[in-house]
């Protein structure tokens, strides 16, 4: 699981902590010698319950091939 950055955990509008509302999940085919598996990455999504600042998610990790 990848956590949001400290800046993403605080609302820019009111300064209060944002609540975790779920996770964004992606899957990619990965390989180890003679072993194939699916790597599941869960990124935290946060939102401020006090104002309508919007949803923010943890950054996407780098991939071997972009957009896959």
C-alpha positions as MATLAB code, in Angstrom:
seq = 'XXXXXXXXXXXXXXXXXXXXXXXXXXXXXXXXXXXXXXXXXXXXXXXXXXXXXXXXXXXXXXXXXXXX';
ca = [
       0.000    0.000    0.000;
       1.221    3.494   -0.830;
       0.258    6.252    1.617;
      -0.520    9.837    0.648;
       2.171   12.445    1.163;
       1.898   14.561    4.340;
       0.781   17.526    2.199;
      -2.093   15.451    0.779;
      -3.286   14.495    4.290;
      -4.152   18.093    5.229;
      -6.949   20.115    3.584;
      -5.681   23.229    1.773;
      -9.005   24.989    2.365;
      -9.476   24.632    6.139;
      -6.216   23.056    7.392;
      -7.859   20.011    9.003;
      -6.794   16.393    8.466;
      -8.428   14.596    5.529;
     -10.122   11.231    6.129;
      -9.248    8.072    4.171;
     -12.293    7.244    2.015;
     -10.894    4.253    0.151;
      -8.122    3.078   -2.116;
      -7.339    3.265   -5.798;
      -6.163   -0.142   -6.988;
      -4.234   -1.102  -10.098;
      -2.785   -4.376  -11.308;
       0.120   -5.104  -13.621;
       1.779   -8.233  -14.848;
       5.205   -8.630  -13.294;
       7.842  -11.324  -13.654;
      10.553  -12.978  -11.650;
      12.756  -15.575  -13.351;
      10.458  -18.508  -14.213;
       7.608  -17.019  -12.189;
       4.777  -14.754  -13.373;
       2.497  -12.948  -10.968;
       0.171   -9.976  -10.766;
       1.424   -7.115   -8.619;
      -1.473   -5.288   -6.924;
      -0.842   -1.687   -5.836;
      -3.310    0.066   -3.513;
      -2.977    3.857   -3.280;
      -4.661    5.771   -0.475;
      -7.413    8.240   -1.419;
      -8.258   11.059    1.000;
     -10.937   13.752    1.250;
     -11.700   16.563    3.704;
     -15.038   16.016    5.445;
     -15.282   19.724    6.362;
     -15.166   21.406    2.956;
     -15.423   20.551   -0.747;
     -11.695   20.672   -1.568;
     -11.841   17.395   -3.559;
     -10.229   13.976   -3.450;
      -6.467   13.410   -3.523;
      -4.636   10.116   -4.049;
      -1.126    8.904   -3.276;
       1.331    9.223   -6.180;
       1.587    6.447   -8.763;
       4.812    4.406   -8.524;
       7.154    4.333  -11.516;
       6.573    1.500  -13.984;
       8.825   -0.275  -16.462;
       6.467    0.686  -19.299;
       4.426    3.901  -19.028;
       0.622    3.705  -18.963;
       0.348   -0.049  -18.586;
];
